[in-house]
Amino acid sequence: MSSAPSIGFSFSQALSAQAAKKVTPVIEPPVFKTTPTVQPPALSGSKALLAAENWQRGEVQLRCIEKWNETHDVVSFRFQGLTPVKFNFKPGQFITFKLDINGDKVYRSYTISSSPSRPFSLVVTVKKIAGGLVSNYLTESLNVGDDVTVTGPDGIFNLIDIEADKYLLLSAGCGVTPMHSMSRWLCDTTTDSDIAFVHSAKTVHDIMFADSMASMASRSPSFNLNYVLESDSNKQKLTAKHTSTGCEGGRLSLETLVKLVPDYQQRTVFVCGPEPYMAAVKLMLETAEFDMSQFNQESFGASSALGLKAALDSNPSTERFMLSIGDKQVELSGDQSLLDGIESAKLPMIAACRTGVCGACKCQVVSGTTVSSSKMALTAEEIAAGFVLACSTKMTSNVQLKM
C-alpha cells in the first residue's frame, strides 16, 4: 500500500526546495497577522438532518415536501424544517398553523399524525370539510414546495403525560390521527406494547392509514387491530388484504367492544373523534362501570365551544377590572375573557380553537385572581405556576398578565 501524500506545511520540504534553488534567503522583519477563524463547510442533505438540533417547542418554518390522499376527502402533508430540525414532541400532540387566507390571519390546530420516533419530518392529516375555511385552503392550495409557519407542540392528550401498561385506543373519523401517532411510537420504541385499537368509520373507503396500521399489527402479535363499519358491504376487501385485521358491522356498542377486546376493563382508554361519538363512548363505559380515572379523551368539537361559552356567560357581572400586559392596560367587564382584552389591545395571541381545548392561548397570571371554565390543556405544574387559557378565563380582580 502506498503511503498517503503529505498534507500541509513541512519544514524539511521547504528547506530542500530552497537549497535546490540556491537562493539566499532575505530576512524580513516579522509580520504579526491574525489567523482567520475557519468556518466548517455547511452541511446539506442527509448530513444536515443528522446534525440537526431538536425542535421541542416554539414557532418553526416548515416546507411541504410531500402531499397525498389518504381517502377521497382526507389529505396528508409531510413537512421538513426550512432549517434542518429533528421534531421532538409527545405522541398525540398537535401543532397550530399560522395562515394568511385572503388577507386575514387565521390560526388552526391539527394533530400530528406521524411519530417522534421518526423525527426528520412531520406529517399532518387534514379532512376536507364542506365550507371549512382552513381545511379547504390546505387541501386545495397548499402544495409541495410551499412554506408554512406553525407553533407548538401542545396538548396533554398524549402517551407521555398519560402513562399506561395496556392500551385501548378508540377513535372515529379524523380522531384516528393521534392514535396513529401513538401506535407508531409504541411499535417503534416498545415492540411488545399491549395495544387494542378499535376504529369506527362509515365505509371501507373512509378508513385512514389502513395500510400503515395493518403493517404495524401484522408485525406485532400484541397489537390487536379492529374496525367497526356502519356499512360493511365491502369489508371483505379489508380483511382479505389485511389478514391480521378484524372487522364488525354497525356502530360501536358494549357488546361489540366485549367481543373485540374482552379485557377492556383492565386497559387505559384513549378516545378521540366527533362529539356524538365521544359522548356515546363515555356513556357506554360509565354504564359498564369502567374505572373512569383510566378514561382520556381529546376533542375539538363545536359542542365544547358552546359549553364553554355558556360557562363564561353564566353569573353575569357588572364589575369592571383592569388587565395589565406589559405597558398596556385594558379595562374589561367581569364577563369578558382575557382573550377579549388581549385582542382589543392588539397584542399577538394565537387562539386556534377558542374553546379551551387546544391550549394555544396559554398565558401566565402574575398577580390578581381569575376564574377558568377550562384547564384541560394545562398540566398540574402549569396550573400551579399560574398559567391559564385566555379564551376560557375571566377576571375577578385587577390582573397582571405575562404572555
C-alpha positions as CSV (number, residue, x, y, z in Angstrom):
1,M,0.0,0.0,0.0
2,S,1.4,3.4,-1.0
3,S,1.8,6.0,1.7
4,A,-0.7,8.8,1.8
5,P,0.6,12.1,0.3
6,S,1.7,14.6,2.9
7,I,-0.7,17.5,3.6
8,G,0.1,20.9,4.9
9,F,3.4,22.7,5.7
10,S,6.7,20.7,6.1
11,F,10.0,22.3,7.3
12,S,12.1,19.6,5.6
13,Q,10.4,20.0,2.3
14,A,10.7,23.8,2.4
15,L,14.5,23.7,3.2
16,S,15.1,21.1,0.5
17,A,13.3,23.2,-2.1
18,Q,15.2,26.3,-1.0
19,A,18.6,24.6,-1.2
20,A,17.8,23.3,-4.7
21,K,17.1,26.8,-5.9
22,K,20.4,28.1,-4.2
23,V,18.7,31.4,-3.4
24,T,20.0,33.4,-0.4
25,P,17.1,34.0,1.8
26,V,16.1,37.6,2.6
27,I,15.4,38.0,6.2
28,E,12.2,40.1,6.6
29,P,11.0,41.7,9.8
30,P,8.3,39.6,11.4
31,V,4.8,40.5,10.5
32,F,2.1,39.6,13.0
33,K,-1.2,38.6,11.5
34,T,-4.5,37.5,13.0
35,T,-5.3,33.9,11.9
36,P,-8.8,34.0,10.5
37,T,-11.4,31.7,12.0
38,V,-12.1,28.8,9.6
39,Q,-15.8,28.1,9.4
40,P,-16.8,24.5,8.8
41,P,-18.4,23.8,5.5
42,A,-22.2,24.0,5.5
43,L,-23.8,20.6,5.7
44,S,-26.5,19.6,3.3
45,G,-28.9,16.8,2.7
46,S,-28.8,13.8,5.0
47,K,-25.7,15.1,6.8
48,A,-27.6,18.3,7.8
49,L,-30.6,16.3,9.0
50,L,-28.4,14.0,11.2
51,A,-26.7,17.1,12.7
52,A,-29.9,19.0,13.2
53,E,-31.0,20.1,16.7
54,N,-34.2,19.0,18.3
55,W,-37.3,21.2,17.9
56,Q,-39.2,20.9,21.2
57,R,-41.4,23.9,21.3
58,G,-41.9,27.3,19.6
59,E,-42.5,28.7,16.2
60,V,-40.9,27.0,13.2
61,Q,-40.9,27.4,9.5
62,L,-41.8,24.3,7.5
63,R,-41.8,23.3,3.9
64,C,-44.2,20.8,2.4
65,I,-42.1,18.0,0.8
66,E,-44.9,15.5,0.1
67,K,-48.7,15.5,-0.3
68,W,-51.0,12.6,-0.8
69,N,-54.6,11.5,-0.4
70,E,-55.4,9.2,2.5
71,T,-59.1,8.8,1.4
72,H,-61.4,10.7,-1.0
73,D,-61.7,13.6,1.3
74,V,-58.6,13.4,3.6
75,V,-55.1,14.7,2.6
76,S,-51.8,14.2,4.4
77,F,-48.9,16.6,4.2
78,R,-45.2,15.8,5.1
79,F,-43.1,18.7,6.2
80,Q,-39.5,19.4,6.9
81,G,-37.9,22.5,8.5
82,L,-36.5,25.2,6.3
83,T,-33.5,24.8,8.5
84,P,-33.0,21.1,9.2
85,V,-34.5,20.1,12.5
86,K,-35.5,16.9,14.4
87,F,-39.1,17.1,15.5
88,N,-39.4,16.2,19.2
89,F,-42.9,16.0,20.6
90,K,-45.2,13.8,22.6
91,P,-47.2,11.3,20.5
92,G,-50.8,12.6,20.3
93,Q,-49.9,16.3,20.5
94,F,-50.9,18.9,17.9
95,I,-49.4,22.0,16.2
96,T,-51.1,25.2,15.3
97,F,-50.9,26.7,11.7
98,K,-50.5,30.4,11.4
99,L,-52.0,31.2,8.0
100,D,-52.8,34.2,5.9
101,I,-56.0,33.5,3.9
102,N,-57.4,36.3,1.7
103,G,-55.5,38.8,3.8
104,D,-56.8,37.6,7.2
105,K,-54.7,36.0,9.9
106,V,-56.1,32.6,10.7
107,Y,-55.0,30.0,13.2
108,R,-56.0,26.4,13.2
109,S,-54.7,23.4,15.2
110,Y,-54.1,19.9,13.7
111,T,-52.9,16.7,15.4
112,I,-49.5,15.4,14.3
113,S,-50.2,12.0,12.7
114,S,-46.5,11.0,12.5
115,S,-44.4,9.8,15.4
116,P,-41.3,11.4,17.1
117,S,-39.6,8.1,16.7
118,R,-39.2,9.1,13.0
119,P,-38.1,12.7,13.7
120,F,-36.8,14.0,10.4
121,S,-40.2,15.0,9.1
122,L,-43.7,16.0,10.4
123,V,-46.9,14.7,9.0
124,V,-50.3,16.4,9.4
125,T,-53.5,14.9,8.1
126,V,-56.5,17.1,7.2
127,K,-60.1,16.2,6.4
128,K,-61.8,18.4,3.9
129,I,-64.9,19.8,5.4
130,A,-67.7,21.4,3.3
131,G,-67.5,25.2,3.9
132,G,-64.4,24.8,6.1
133,L,-62.1,27.8,5.5
134,V,-58.8,26.3,6.6
135,S,-59.4,22.6,5.6
136,N,-60.3,23.7,2.1
137,Y,-57.4,26.1,1.9
138,L,-54.9,23.5,3.0
139,T,-56.2,20.6,0.9
140,E,-56.7,22.7,-2.2
141,S,-54.0,25.4,-2.1
142,L,-51.0,24.0,0.0
143,N,-48.7,22.1,-2.3
144,V,-45.3,20.6,-2.4
145,G,-42.7,23.3,-2.1
146,D,-44.9,25.7,-0.2
147,D,-43.8,27.1,3.2
148,V,-45.9,27.5,6.3
149,T,-45.4,28.7,9.8
150,V,-46.5,26.6,12.8
151,T,-46.2,26.8,16.5
152,G,-46.4,24.1,19.2
153,P,-46.5,21.3,20.0
154,D,-49.3,21.4,22.5
155,G,-51.8,19.0,24.1
156,I,-51.9,16.8,27.2
157,F,-53.7,14.0,25.3
158,N,-50.5,12.1,24.7
159,L,-48.6,8.9,25.7
160,I,-46.0,10.8,27.8
161,D,-48.3,12.7,30.2
162,I,-50.7,9.8,30.4
163,E,-48.9,6.5,31.3
164,A,-50.4,3.1,30.8
165,D,-49.5,-0.6,30.8
166,K,-52.2,-1.8,28.5
167,Y,-53.8,0.5,25.9
168,L,-57.3,0.7,24.4
169,L,-57.4,3.2,21.6
170,L,-60.9,4.1,20.4
171,S,-61.4,6.5,17.5
172,A,-63.8,7.6,14.8
173,G,-63.2,9.7,11.7
174,C,-60.2,12.0,11.9
175,G,-59.9,11.0,15.6
176,V,-57.6,8.3,14.3
177,T,-54.8,10.8,13.7
178,P,-53.4,11.0,17.3
179,M,-54.0,7.2,17.6
180,H,-51.8,6.6,14.5
181,S,-49.0,8.7,16.0
182,M,-49.3,6.8,19.3
183,S,-49.4,3.4,17.7
184,R,-46.3,4.2,15.5
185,W,-44.4,5.4,18.6
186,L,-45.3,2.3,20.6
187,C,-44.4,-0.1,17.8
188,D,-41.2,1.7,17.0
189,T,-40.0,2.0,20.6
190,T,-41.6,-0.7,22.7
191,T,-42.3,-3.6,20.3
192,D,-44.2,-5.7,23.0
193,S,-46.7,-2.9,23.9
194,D,-50.2,-4.4,24.6
195,I,-52.4,-2.3,22.2
196,A,-56.1,-2.9,21.4
197,F,-57.3,-0.5,18.7
198,V,-60.9,-0.2,17.6
199,H,-61.6,2.4,14.9
200,S,-65.1,3.3,13.7
201,A,-65.8,4.5,10.1
202,K,-68.7,4.8,7.7
203,T,-67.2,2.5,5.0
204,V,-64.0,0.8,4.0
205,H,-63.2,3.7,1.7
206,D,-63.3,6.1,4.7
207,I,-60.6,4.3,6.7
208,M,-57.4,6.4,7.1
209,F,-53.9,4.8,7.5
210,A,-55.3,1.4,6.7
211,D,-52.1,0.0,5.2
212,S,-49.9,1.6,7.8
213,M,-52.0,0.4,10.7
214,A,-52.2,-3.1,9.2
215,S,-48.5,-3.3,8.7
216,M,-47.9,-2.5,12.4
217,A,-50.5,-5.0,13.5
218,S,-49.0,-7.8,11.3
219,R,-45.6,-7.3,12.9
220,S,-46.7,-7.2,16.5
221,P,-48.7,-10.1,18.0
222,S,-49.6,-7.8,20.9
223,F,-51.3,-5.2,18.6
224,N,-55.0,-6.1,18.2
225,L,-56.5,-4.0,15.4
226,N,-60.2,-3.9,14.6
227,Y,-62.6,-1.8,12.6
228,V,-66.3,-1.1,13.2
229,L,-68.0,-0.1,9.9
230,E,-71.5,1.4,9.6
231,S,-71.7,-0.1,6.1
232,D,-69.7,-3.3,6.0
233,S,-70.7,-4.4,2.5
234,N,-67.1,-4.2,1.3
235,K,-65.4,-5.4,4.5
236,Q,-64.0,-8.4,2.6
237,K,-61.7,-6.1,0.7
238,L,-60.2,-5.0,4.0
239,T,-59.9,-8.4,5.7
240,A,-58.7,-10.1,2.6
241,K,-55.9,-7.6,2.1
242,H,-55.0,-7.4,5.8
243,T,-55.5,-10.8,7.4
244,S,-54.4,-9.6,10.8
245,T,-57.3,-7.0,10.9
246,G,-60.8,-7.7,12.3
247,C,-64.0,-6.0,11.2
248,E,-67.5,-5.7,12.6
249,G,-70.6,-4.1,11.2
250,G,-72.8,-1.4,12.7
251,R,-71.8,1.1,15.3
252,L,-69.6,0.5,18.4
253,S,-71.5,-0.9,21.2
254,L,-70.6,-2.5,24.5
255,E,-71.4,-5.9,23.1
256,T,-69.1,-5.3,20.1
257,L,-66.3,-4.0,22.4
258,V,-66.5,-7.0,24.7
259,K,-66.3,-9.3,21.6
260,L,-63.2,-7.4,20.2
261,V,-61.5,-6.5,23.4
262,P,-62.6,-8.9,26.2
263,D,-60.2,-7.4,28.8
264,Y,-61.1,-3.7,28.1
265,Q,-61.8,-3.2,31.8
266,Q,-58.1,-3.7,32.5
267,R,-56.9,-1.1,30.0
268,T,-56.2,2.6,29.9
269,V,-58.6,4.2,27.4
270,F,-57.8,6.9,24.8
271,V,-60.7,8.3,22.9
272,C,-60.8,10.8,20.0
273,G,-63.5,11.6,17.4
274,P,-66.6,13.6,16.7
275,E,-68.5,14.9,19.7
276,P,-71.5,12.5,19.4
277,Y,-69.1,9.6,19.2
278,M,-67.1,10.8,22.2
279,A,-70.3,11.3,24.3
280,A,-71.6,7.8,23.3
281,V,-68.4,6.1,24.2
282,K,-68.1,7.8,27.5
283,L,-71.7,6.9,28.4
284,M,-71.2,3.3,27.3
285,L,-68.1,2.9,29.6
286,E,-69.8,4.7,32.5
287,T,-72.8,2.4,32.2
288,A,-70.4,-0.6,32.1
289,E,-68.9,0.7,35.4
290,F,-65.5,1.2,33.8
291,D,-62.9,3.0,36.0
292,M,-63.2,6.5,34.5
293,S,-59.9,7.5,36.1
294,Q,-58.5,5.5,33.2
295,F,-60.6,7.3,30.6
296,N,-58.9,10.0,28.5
297,Q,-60.3,11.9,25.6
298,E,-59.3,14.6,23.0
299,S,-61.8,16.7,21.1
300,F,-62.1,20.0,19.1
301,G,-65.8,19.8,18.7
302,A,-68.4,22.5,18.4
303,S,-70.4,21.4,21.5
304,S,-67.3,22.1,23.6
305,A,-67.3,25.6,22.4
306,L,-70.9,26.1,23.2
307,G,-70.5,24.6,26.7
308,L,-67.5,26.8,27.5
309,K,-69.3,29.9,26.1
310,A,-72.2,29.1,28.4
311,A,-69.9,28.8,31.3
312,L,-68.4,32.2,30.6
313,D,-71.8,33.8,30.1
314,S,-73.2,32.4,33.4
315,N,-73.3,34.6,36.5
316,P,-73.2,37.9,34.6
317,S,-71.1,40.6,36.4
318,T,-71.4,44.4,36.3
319,E,-67.9,44.8,37.8
320,R,-65.0,46.2,35.8
321,F,-61.4,45.3,36.2
322,M,-58.0,46.4,34.8
323,L,-56.0,44.0,32.7
324,S,-52.3,44.9,32.6
325,I,-50.0,43.3,30.0
326,G,-46.5,44.9,29.9
327,D,-47.0,48.6,29.3
328,K,-50.6,48.2,28.1
329,Q,-53.7,48.3,30.2
330,V,-57.3,47.4,29.1
331,E,-60.5,47.7,31.2
332,L,-62.8,44.7,30.9
333,S,-66.0,43.7,32.5
334,G,-66.2,40.6,34.6
335,D,-68.0,38.8,31.8
336,Q,-65.2,39.3,29.2
337,S,-62.4,36.8,28.8
338,L,-58.7,37.6,29.0
339,L,-58.6,36.9,25.2
340,D,-61.1,39.7,24.7
341,G,-58.6,42.1,26.4
342,I,-55.6,40.7,24.6
343,E,-57.2,41.1,21.2
344,S,-58.6,44.6,22.0
345,A,-55.0,45.7,22.9
346,K,-53.9,44.3,19.5
347,L,-51.4,42.1,21.1
348,P,-50.3,38.9,19.3
349,M,-52.1,35.8,20.6
350,I,-52.8,32.6,18.9
351,A,-56.4,31.4,19.7
352,A,-56.9,28.4,17.4
353,C,-59.9,26.7,18.9
354,R,-61.3,29.4,21.3
355,T,-62.9,26.5,23.3
356,G,-60.3,25.8,26.0
357,V,-59.1,22.7,24.2
358,C,-56.1,23.4,22.1
359,G,-54.0,25.3,24.7
360,A,-52.6,27.7,22.1
361,C,-53.7,30.8,24.1
362,K,-51.8,29.8,27.3
363,C,-50.6,32.7,29.3
364,Q,-49.5,33.4,32.9
365,V,-51.3,35.4,35.6
366,V,-48.6,37.2,37.6
367,S,-51.0,38.9,40.0
368,G,-54.7,39.1,40.6
369,T,-57.5,36.5,40.6
370,T,-59.3,34.8,37.8
371,V,-61.9,32.0,37.2
372,S,-61.5,29.5,34.4
373,S,-64.1,27.3,32.7
374,S,-61.4,25.0,31.1
375,K,-57.9,23.9,32.2
376,M,-57.9,20.7,30.1
377,A,-54.8,21.8,28.0
378,L,-52.7,22.6,31.1
379,T,-50.5,20.4,33.2
380,A,-50.7,20.4,37.0
381,E,-47.3,22.2,37.1
382,E,-48.5,24.9,34.7
383,I,-51.7,25.5,36.8
384,A,-49.6,25.8,40.0
385,A,-47.4,28.3,38.2
386,G,-50.4,30.5,37.4
387,F,-50.9,29.6,33.7
388,V,-54.5,29.9,32.3
389,L,-56.2,29.6,28.9
390,A,-57.0,33.2,27.9
391,C,-60.1,32.1,25.9
392,S,-61.7,30.4,28.9
393,T,-60.7,32.7,31.7
394,K,-62.3,35.9,33.1
395,M,-61.1,38.2,35.9
396,T,-62.4,38.6,39.4
397,S,-60.0,41.4,40.2
398,N,-57.4,43.5,38.5
399,V,-54.9,41.2,36.8
400,Q,-51.3,41.5,35.6
401,L,-50.6,39.1,32.7
402,K,-47.5,37.7,31.2
403,M,-47.6,36.3,27.7
